[in-house]
């Protein structure tokens, strides 16, 4: 399930906000769990494949509709 371009931009924006917050808080101060969504958002923005979006869609039975990128 590939994400559309606007969704990929959203993933990039949220990922940048999370990484900026981690930077300002301090990399050694932040709990390791906060790195998971930050890395996931950046991964989704780069590849267009969001692991959590795919997992939730499969669990709830959403069907995939084709997008034109």
Helices and strands as residue ranges (DSSP letters): H 5-25, H 34-47, H 51-60
